Amino acid sequence: MLSVEGKEGRSQEREGPCFIILSTLVSALIAVTLTACGYQFRVGGAGPTIGGAPATTSTEPPPRLAIKTLVNNSFEPNLEARYTNYFRDEFSNGSGAHVVSESEAADLVLSGQILSVSVPTLSFSQTATLESRAEVVVLVRVEEVRSGRVVWTQLAKGGSEFFITSDLQFNRTLQNRAVEQAGRILAADLASRFLLQVETGALKQPASSPQ
């Protein structure tokens, strides 16, 4: 004859899985009922921001920026037009400013100088140079048209590597391409730095010394 405890144990073993299945079905039925009755759970608001600061959206229009042709003070000829075009392209795409021509009305004017172009050696053997690097240094400044106040100055450096071959003419072609690539890198870097100035409102403050 089975004891009372034995019967209760077997009863709990049979009821355990049934109870779990029944609970799941009840939960699903409640969720479906709430949805059918029009109850929905949503997360409202703009969501959290880094540092806990409230999300803000600037309503001010982007500043109108004119970019003057750069002055070439390096020993590398015919860079000013190409570099100026690189600057206009990159600042149009990622500076937070609306780039206009020099003949149009502008809030800000960017001017700059190509200070130097150098080609240091990166690697070499006992008899020849194997790899070089084109390095370009540029100084830019942004002035407020209305007041003539300098609101931003920046010294930037860009570089691009290239391999040296036994063909001198081809090496010159590779060097020219590296100098052009360095200019594009410079322009993109300066556009990103300028975007930070626009977003933080730093352009409303006096310009600091170039870094």
Backbone as CSV, one residue per row, in Angstrom:
resi,resn,N_x,N_y,N_z,CA_x,CA_y,CA_z,C_x,C_y,C_z
1,MET,0.868,-1.193,0.000,0.000,0.000,0.000,0.906,1.245,0.000
2,LEU,0.533,2.224,-0.868,1.318,3.451,-0.952,0.988,4.358,0.204
3,SER,2.010,5.014,0.702,1.792,5.959,1.796,1.206,7.252,1.242
4,VAL,0.724,8.061,2.159,0.157,9.362,1.773,1.208,10.236,1.136
5,GLU,2.434,10.221,1.682,3.515,11.044,1.127,3.861,10.608,-0.274
6,GLY,3.824,9.285,-0.538,4.117,8.796,-1.884,3.097,9.266,-2.875
7,LYS,1.817,9.256,-2.510,0.761,9.718,-3.419,0.916,11.196,-3.701
8,GLU,1.227,11.973,-2.651,1.362,13.419,-2.866,2.564,13.733,-3.759
9,GLY,3.661,12.980,-3.616,4.839,13.215,-4.450,4.553,12.961,-5.898
10,ARG,3.838,11.801,-6.191,3.517,11.493,-7.584,2.545,12.514,-8.155
11,SER,1.633,12.995,-7.312,0.670,13.994,-7.774,1.379,15.281,-8.159
12,GLN,2.400,15.690,-7.392,3.148,16.912,-7.693,3.972,16.745,-8.956
13,GLU,4.506,15.512,-9.183,5.291,15.267,-10.393,4.411,15.380,-11.623
14,ARG,3.147,14.892,-11.544,2.252,14.959,-12.696,1.755,16.384,-12.915
15,GLU,1.569,17.146,-11.810,1.013,18.478,-11.948,2.059,19.533,-12.321
16,GLY,3.350,19.251,-12.097,4.410,20.246,-12.373,4.429,20.703,-13.812
17,PRO,4.643,19.824,-14.813,4.683,20.254,-16.216,3.374,20.863,-16.666
18,CYS,2.240,20.298,-16.222,0.942,20.829,-16.610,0.766,22.260,-16.110
19,PHE,1.238,22.501,-14.895,1.106,23.840,-14.330,1.924,24.864,-15.115
20,ILE,3.132,24.493,-15.553,3.993,25.389,-16.338,3.354,25.705,-17.671
21,ILE,2.838,24.678,-18.353,2.193,24.873,-19.664,0.970,25.758,-19.525
22,LEU,0.183,25.480,-18.461,-1.025,26.259,-18.237,-0.693,27.726,-17.966
23,SER,0.368,27.985,-17.183,0.769,29.360,-16.880,1.202,30.095,-18.140
24,THR,1.930,29.402,-19.010,2.379,30.020,-20.264,1.207,30.396,-21.136
25,LEU,0.224,29.474,-21.235,-0.951,29.744,-22.060,-1.741,30.926,-21.519
26,VAL,-1.863,31.011,-20.198,-2.602,32.113,-19.584,-1.900,33.446,-19.855
27,SER,-0.564,33.463,-19.764,0.184,34.701,-20.013,0.022,35.153,-21.449
28,ALA,0.085,34.194,-22.376,-0.078,34.543,-23.788,-1.472,35.063,-24.061
29,LEU,-2.488,34.435,-23.402,-3.864,34.866,-23.603,-4.072,36.286,-23.087
30,ILE,-3.448,36.632,-21.966,-3.572,37.980,-21.405,-2.937,39.004,-22.332
31,ALA,-1.768,38.651,-22.913,-1.089,39.586,-23.819,-1.915,39.837,-25.054
32,VAL,-2.510,38.770,-25.621,-3.346,38.928,-26.814,-4.578,39.758,-26.507
33,THR,-5.159,39.543,-25.329,-6.362,40.283,-24.946,-6.074,41.768,-24.794
34,LEU,-4.951,42.090,-24.173,-4.593,43.494,-24.000,-4.353,44.173,-25.331
35,THR,-3.700,43.452,-26.252,-3.444,44.023,-27.572,-4.742,44.248,-28.316
36,ALA,-5.660,43.277,-28.218,-6.944,43.404,-28.915,-7.772,44.546,-28.346
37,CYS,-7.622,44.847,-27.065,-8.385,45.914,-26.439,-7.781,47.288,-26.706
38,GLY,-6.643,47.338,-27.408,-6.045,48.627,-27.737,-4.918,49.048,-26.831
39,TYR,-4.466,48.187,-25.942,-3.358,48.523,-25.057,-2.042,48.258,-25.789
40,GLN,-1.165,49.269,-25.856,0.150,49.109,-26.478,1.196,49.742,-25.582
41,PHE,2.355,49.129,-25.592,3.455,49.614,-24.775,4.475,50.273,-25.689
42,ARG,4.741,51.555,-25.486,5.673,52.291,-26.313,6.661,53.055,-25.435
43,VAL,7.845,53.315,-26.021,8.852,54.127,-25.349,8.830,55.495,-25.985
44,GLY,8.548,56.510,-25.220,8.454,57.859,-25.751,9.691,58.669,-25.442
45,GLY,9.773,59.829,-26.077,10.894,60.728,-25.830,12.018,60.509,-26.807
46,ALA,13.043,61.391,-26.712,14.176,61.340,-27.642,15.201,60.305,-27.261
47,GLY,15.070,59.692,-26.090,16.025,58.681,-25.674,17.200,59.300,-24.936
48,PRO,18.028,58.463,-24.315,19.154,58.982,-23.541,20.241,59.543,-24.439
49,THR,21.017,60.474,-23.929,22.156,61.024,-24.635,23.405,60.815,-23.814
50,ILE,24.563,60.873,-24.460,25.837,60.659,-23.787,26.055,61.764,-22.764
51,GLY,26.378,61.375,-21.557,26.630,62.341,-20.503,25.378,62.802,-19.792
52,GLY,24.207,62.313,-20.224,22.974,62.683,-19.561,22.423,64.031,-19.963
53,ALA,23.036,64.720,-20.953,22.546,66.031,-21.371,21.329,65.865,-22.248
54,PRO,20.380,66.765,-22.180,19.191,66.664,-23.024,19.541,66.856,-24.480
55,ALA,18.850,66.134,-25.362,19.094,66.246,-26.791,18.605,67.592,-27.289
56,THR,19.469,68.271,-28.059,19.115,69.584,-28.578,19.267,69.587,-30.084
57,THR,18.468,70.362,-30.737,18.522,70.504,-32.180,18.683,71.982,-32.509
58,SER,19.764,72.316,-33.234,20.023,73.705,-33.570,19.043,74.161,-34.638
59,THR,18.458,75.333,-34.393,17.528,75.906,-35.356,18.178,76.992,-36.197
60,GLU,19.439,77.322,-35.917,20.132,78.346,-36.674,20.556,77.791,-38.034
61,PRO,20.459,78.599,-39.091,20.922,78.146,-40.403,22.439,78.003,-40.419
62,PRO,22.979,77.140,-41.247,24.433,76.987,-41.295,25.096,78.265,-41.797
63,PRO,26.283,78.571,-41.301,26.961,79.791,-41.760,27.364,79.667,-43.229
64,ARG,27.293,80.767,-43.937,27.704,80.807,-45.337,29.210,81.080,-45.376
65,LEU,29.949,80.150,-45.980,31.412,80.205,-45.948,31.971,80.326,-47.356
66,ALA,32.764,81.358,-47.586,33.487,81.525,-48.845,34.935,81.100,-48.633
67,ILE,35.478,80.342,-49.565,36.856,79.850,-49.461,37.695,80.500,-50.556
68,LYS,38.658,81.287,-50.136,39.550,81.955,-51.084,40.595,80.963,-51.610
69,THR,41.150,81.285,-52.764,42.221,80.459,-53.319,43.420,80.500,-52.385
70,LEU,43.945,79.339,-52.047,45.067,79.260,-51.117,46.327,79.874,-51.727
71,VAL,47.170,80.377,-50.854,48.465,80.922,-51.274,49.509,79.820,-51.151
72,ASN,50.253,79.593,-52.207,51.250,78.523,-52.224,52.627,79.091,-51.910
73,ASN,53.096,78.862,-50.695,54.426,79.300,-50.281,55.442,78.164,-50.281
74,SER,55.077,77.032,-50.856,55.994,75.895,-50.919,56.776,75.940,-52.229
75,PHE,57.716,74.986,-52.360,58.494,74.888,-53.589,57.828,73.977,-54.615
76,GLU,56.665,73.434,-54.285,55.929,72.565,-55.201,54.965,73.444,-56.012
77,PRO,55.114,73.501,-57.325,54.294,74.430,-58.114,52.878,73.912,-58.361
78,ASN,51.987,74.856,-58.651,50.634,74.561,-59.140,49.784,73.752,-58.160
79,LEU,49.950,74.002,-56.877,49.133,73.300,-55.888,47.923,74.108,-55.446
80,GLU,48.001,75.427,-55.559,46.982,76.281,-54.952,45.581,76.015,-55.504
81,ALA,45.446,75.845,-56.817,44.114,75.630,-57.403,43.547,74.274,-56.997
82,ARG,44.387,73.240,-57.069,43.912,71.895,-56.719,43.541,71.803,-55.244
83,TYR,44.389,72.338,-54.390,44.107,72.268,-52.959,42.857,73.077,-52.599
84,THR,42.674,74.212,-53.243,41.474,75.004,-52.987,40.223,74.228,-53.362
85,ASN,40.273,73.511,-54.475,39.126,72.677,-54.876,38.875,71.561,-53.873
86,TYR,39.952,70.957,-53.350,39.785,69.922,-52.325,39.084,70.508,-51.104
87,PHE,39.502,71.705,-50.705,38.905,72.350,-49.544,37.423,72.623,-49.783
88,ARG,37.085,73.129,-50.939,35.689,73.446,-51.228,34.836,72.182,-51.247
89,ASP,35.373,71.098,-51.791,34.618,69.841,-51.819,34.381,69.304,-50.417
90,GLU,35.450,69.232,-49.622,35.342,68.643,-48.285,34.510,69.523,-47.341
91,PHE,34.668,70.833,-47.432,33.893,71.715,-46.562,32.426,71.729,-46.972
92,SER,32.142,71.504,-48.245,30.744,71.421,-48.681,30.069,70.183,-48.123
93,ASN,30.842,69.097,-47.967,30.265,67.818,-47.544,30.257,67.607,-46.036
94,GLY,31.212,68.170,-45.305,31.307,67.769,-43.899,31.796,68.821,-42.932
95,SER,31.511,70.109,-43.185,31.992,71.138,-42.265,30.878,71.806,-41.481
96,GLY,29.620,71.499,-41.813,28.520,72.171,-41.153,28.254,73.565,-41.681
97,ALA,28.957,73.964,-42.738,28.779,75.284,-43.337,28.255,75.146,-44.759
98,HIS,27.627,76.189,-45.233,27.164,76.243,-46.616,28.208,77.003,-47.421
99,VAL,28.958,76.282,-48.254,30.054,76.887,-49.009,29.496,77.639,-50.213
100,VAL,29.909,78.904,-50.351,29.483,79.742,-51.463,30.723,80.233,-52.199
101,SER,30.514,80.770,-53.395,31.622,81.321,-54.159,32.058,82.653,-53.562
102,GLU,33.240,83.110,-53.961,33.762,84.360,-53.408,32.925,85.562,-53.806
103,SER,32.172,85.452,-54.891,31.357,86.575,-55.355,30.011,86.658,-54.639
104,GLU,29.641,85.619,-53.874,28.364,85.600,-53.171,28.512,86.152,-51.760
105,ALA,27.375,86.551,-51.204,27.377,87.043,-49.823,27.707,85.901,-48.876
106,ALA,28.587,86.156,-47.930,29.037,85.119,-47.003,29.105,85.676,-45.593
107,ASP,28.953,84.791,-44.628,29.119,85.158,-43.222,30.580,85.053,-42.794
108,LEU,31.266,84.050,-43.357,32.649,83.771,-42.991,33.489,83.612,-44.252
109,VAL,34.770,83.912,-44.122,35.706,83.748,-45.241,36.912,82.957,-44.756
110,LEU,37.239,81.895,-45.482,38.410,81.079,-45.152,39.536,81.411,-46.121
111,SER,40.700,81.684,-45.575,41.909,81.881,-46.374,43.001,80.998,-45.795
112,GLY,43.998,80.672,-46.599,45.038,79.776,-46.102,46.301,79.814,-46.928
113,GLN,47.318,79.204,-46.362,48.618,79.137,-47.014,49.142,77.710,-46.996
114,ILE,49.687,77.285,-48.117,50.419,76.017,-48.169,51.849,76.351,-47.759
115,LEU,52.217,75.981,-46.549,53.497,76.408,-45.999,54.678,75.617,-46.537
116,SER,54.497,74.308,-46.645,55.636,73.491,-47.075,55.173,72.166,-47.639
117,VAL,56.012,71.612,-48.513,55.843,70.259,-49.045,57.195,69.577,-48.938
118,SER,57.233,68.465,-48.244,58.484,67.725,-48.071,58.272,66.262,-48.427
119,VAL,59.370,65.579,-48.785,59.292,64.168,-49.187,60.376,63.396,-48.438
120,PRO,60.156,63.118,-47.158,61.155,62.350,-46.401,61.153,60.871,-46.790
121,THR,62.296,60.229,-46.590,62.436,58.809,-46.870,61.933,57.986,-45.696
122,LEU,61.149,56.957,-45.998,60.635,56.073,-44.956,61.457,54.797,-44.818
123,SER,61.852,54.214,-45.934,62.655,52.989,-45.894,63.626,52.989,-47.060
124,PHE,64.769,52.319,-46.851,65.802,52.307,-47.880,66.692,51.091,-47.689
125,SER,67.390,50.755,-48.746,68.395,49.692,-48.698,69.775,50.342,-48.709
126,GLN,70.798,49.543,-48.876,72.154,50.094,-48.908,72.422,50.882,-50.178
127,THR,71.600,50.664,-51.195,71.865,51.300,-52.484,70.753,52.218,-52.974
128,ALA,69.535,52.136,-52.404,68.434,52.921,-52.966,67.343,53.170,-51.925
129,THR,66.540,54.179,-52.203,65.360,54.468,-51.392,64.229,53.555,-51.834
130,LEU,63.525,52.977,-50.874,62.451,52.036,-51.181,61.065,52.656,-51.030
131,GLU,60.893,53.547,-50.059,59.587,54.144,-49.809,59.756,55.557,-49.265
132,SER,58.917,56.460,-49.739,58.954,57.853,-49.285,57.556,58.292,-48.870
133,ARG,57.495,59.509,-48.351,56.224,60.042,-47.867,56.131,61.520,-48.256
134,ALA,55.015,61.900,-48.846,54.768,63.302,-49.155,54.047,63.931,-47.965
135,GLU,54.632,64.993,-47.406,54.065,65.670,-46.249,53.807,67.133,-46.591
136,VAL,52.605,67.593,-46.303,52.195,68.959,-46.623,51.687,69.638,-45.346
137,VAL,52.102,70.878,-45.140,51.675,71.659,-43.979,50.899,72.873,-44.482
138,VAL,49.711,73.089,-43.913,48.830,74.177,-44.328,48.357,74.942,-43.090
139,LEU,48.278,76.247,-43.223,47.729,77.102,-42.173,46.495,77.803,-42.726
140,VAL,45.368,77.701,-42.009,44.133,78.351,-42.455,43.612,79.263,-41.353
141,ARG,42.811,80.237,-41.778,42.155,81.139,-40.831,40.779,81.484,-41.383
142,VAL,39.839,81.672,-40.479,38.468,82.027,-40.857,38.121,83.348,-40.195
143,GLU,37.637,84.293,-41.004,37.267,85.608,-40.512,35.765,85.834,-40.651
144,GLU,35.232,86.572,-39.726,33.843,86.981,-39.807,33.756,88.195,-40.724
145,VAL,32.903,88.106,-41.739,32.857,89.165,-42.746,32.420,90.494,-42.144
146,ARG,31.398,90.474,-41.321,30.814,91.714,-40.810,31.785,92.478,-39.924
147,SER,32.483,91.780,-39.045,33.351,92.451,-38.079,34.836,92.375,-38.438
148,GLY,35.196,91.475,-39.333,36.602,91.287,-39.655,37.367,90.523,-38.591
149,ARG,36.656,89.999,-37.616,37.295,89.289,-36.504,37.693,87.870,-36.925
150,VAL,38.873,87.449,-36.546,39.334,86.084,-36.813,38.678,85.156,-35.792
151,VAL,37.897,84.206,-36.275,37.156,83.322,-35.368,37.765,81.932,-35.284
152,TRP,38.680,81.601,-36.215,39.279,80.259,-36.167,40.579,80.245,-36.949
153,THR,41.604,79.672,-36.365,42.874,79.427,-37.055,43.297,78.003,-36.774
154,GLN,43.909,77.381,-37.754,44.301,75.985,-37.573,45.510,75.661,-38.443
155,LEU,46.494,75.017,-37.834,47.653,74.496,-38.549,47.461,72.997,-38.710
156,ALA,47.558,72.502,-39.931,47.295,71.081,-40.181,48.382,70.484,-41.053
157,LYS,48.556,69.173,-40.908,49.578,68.450,-41.660,48.979,67.167,-42.217
158,GLY,49.211,66.914,-43.487,48.724,65.693,-44.123,49.857,64.981,-44.824
159,GLY,49.733,63.678,-44.963,50.793,62.905,-45.601,50.269,61.685,-46.310
160,SER,51.040,61.209,-47.270,50.679,60.011,-48.024,51.959,59.328,-48.496
161,GLU,52.042,57.999,-48.309,53.238,57.247,-48.654,53.189,56.753,-50.092
162,PHE,54.364,56.521,-50.660,54.456,55.928,-51.994,55.786,55.180,-52.120
163,PHE,55.789,54.142,-52.962,56.979,53.329,-53.172,57.833,53.907,-54.293
164,ILE,59.118,53.671,-54.211,60.077,54.153,-55.199,60.443,53.007,-56.140
165,THR,60.431,53.289,-57.430,60.798,52.296,-58.441,62.109,52.722,-59.112
166,SER,62.524,51.961,-60.099,63.738,52.295,-60.856,63.461,53.293,-61.970
167,ASP,62.195,53.614,-62.205,61.801,54.552,-63.247,61.620,55.943,-62.627
168,LEU,62.515,56.875,-62.950,62.478,58.196,-62.343,61.219,58.972,-62.715
169,GLN,60.789,58.837,-63.971,59.587,59.544,-64.400,58.349,59.020,-63.688
170,PHE,58.269,57.706,-63.534,57.137,57.113,-62.828,57.166,57.486,-61.353
171,ASN,58.367,57.604,-60.786,58.481,58.017,-59.387,57.907,59.421,-59.185
172,ARG,58.149,60.287,-60.162,57.606,61.642,-60.062,56.078,61.621,-60.119
173,THR,55.534,60.735,-60.956,54.081,60.594,-61.024,53.518,60.109,-59.695
174,LEU,54.196,59.135,-59.084,53.762,58.623,-57.788,53.843,59.706,-56.718
175,GLN,54.883,60.522,-56.770,55.025,61.603,-55.794,53.905,62.628,-55.953
176,ASN,53.586,62.972,-57.193,52.503,63.931,-57.434,51.175,63.412,-56.880
177,ARG,50.925,62.135,-57.095,49.687,61.542,-56.578,49.673,61.567,-55.055
178,ALA,50.822,61.311,-54.439,50.892,61.328,-52.971,50.654,62.744,-52.437
179,VAL,51.188,63.752,-53.121,50.965,65.138,-52.702,49.484,65.499,-52.815
180,GLU,48.844,65.052,-53.885,47.406,65.299,-54.039,46.598,64.595,-52.950
181,GLN,46.975,63.341,-52.656,46.272,62.601,-51.603,46.459,63.272,-50.253
182,ALA,47.648,63.795,-49.993,47.894,64.510,-48.740,46.997,65.738,-48.636
183,GLY,46.764,66.402,-49.776,45.879,67.560,-49.780,44.442,67.189,-49.462
184,ARG,43.983,66.079,-50.002,42.618,65.629,-49.707,42.473,65.269,-48.226
185,ILE,43.487,64.608,-47.676,43.463,64.248,-46.254,43.422,65.504,-45.393
186,LEU,44.236,66.496,-45.768,44.247,67.767,-45.052,42.874,68.430,-45.069
187,ALA,42.288,68.490,-46.262,40.998,69.155,-46.405,39.918,68.467,-45.576
188,ALA,39.907,67.126,-45.594,38.908,66.382,-44.817,39.115,66.594,-43.318
189,ASP,40.359,66.620,-42.881,40.652,66.827,-41.458,40.206,68.214,-41.012
190,LEU,40.503,69.224,-41.806,40.124,70.585,-41.440,38.604,70.772,-41.463
191,ALA,37.934,70.126,-42.413,36.473,70.206,-42.450,35.866,69.607,-41.186
192,SER,36.420,68.488,-40.718,35.926,67.865,-39.487,36.171,68.764,-38.279
193,ARG,37.326,69.391,-38.227,37.633,70.302,-37.122,36.704,71.521,-37.135
194,PHE,36.425,72.007,-38.332,35.535,73.164,-38.445,34.107,72.800,-38.034
195,LEU,33.676,71.584,-38.381,32.355,71.117,-37.982,32.211,71.149,-36.467
196,LEU,33.252,70.743,-35.751,33.220,70.783,-34.289,33.064,72.216,-33.788
197,GLN,33.730,73.152,-34.455,33.601,74.558,-34.063,32.169,75.050,-34.258
198,VAL,31.555,74.648,-35.351,30.177,75.070,-35.631,29.222,74.476,-34.608
199,GLU,29.363,73.184,-34.329,28.432,72.499,-33.446,28.542,72.962,-32.002
200,THR,29.727,73.336,-31.566,29.920,73.760,-30.179,29.734,75.260,-29.985
201,GLY,29.534,75.989,-31.079,29.383,77.432,-30.970,30.679,78.161,-30.697
202,ALA,31.821,77.498,-30.930,33.112,78.119,-30.634,33.441,79.258,-31.586
203,LEU,32.781,79.323,-32.739,33.062,80.394,-33.694,32.634,81.757,-33.161
204,LYS,31.801,81.767,-32.134,31.357,83.032,-31.544,32.380,83.587,-30.559
205,GLN,33.426,82.794,-30.281,34.465,83.223,-29.369,35.695,83.680,-30.156
206,PRO,36.563,84.513,-29.573,37.799,84.914,-30.256,38.646,83.700,-30.582
207,ALA,39.337,83.748,-31.709,40.153,82.628,-32.150,41.370,82.468,-31.259
208,SER,41.717,81.215,-30.984,42.930,80.918,-30.229,44.082,80.714,-31.207
209,SER,45.281,80.548,-30.683,46.459,80.351,-31.528,46.354,79.005,-32.224
210,PRO,46.901,78.877,-33.467,46.794,77.613,-34.198,47.504,76.491,-33.485
211,GLN,46.923,75.282,-33.607,47.489,74.109,-32.922,47.937,73.100,-33.953
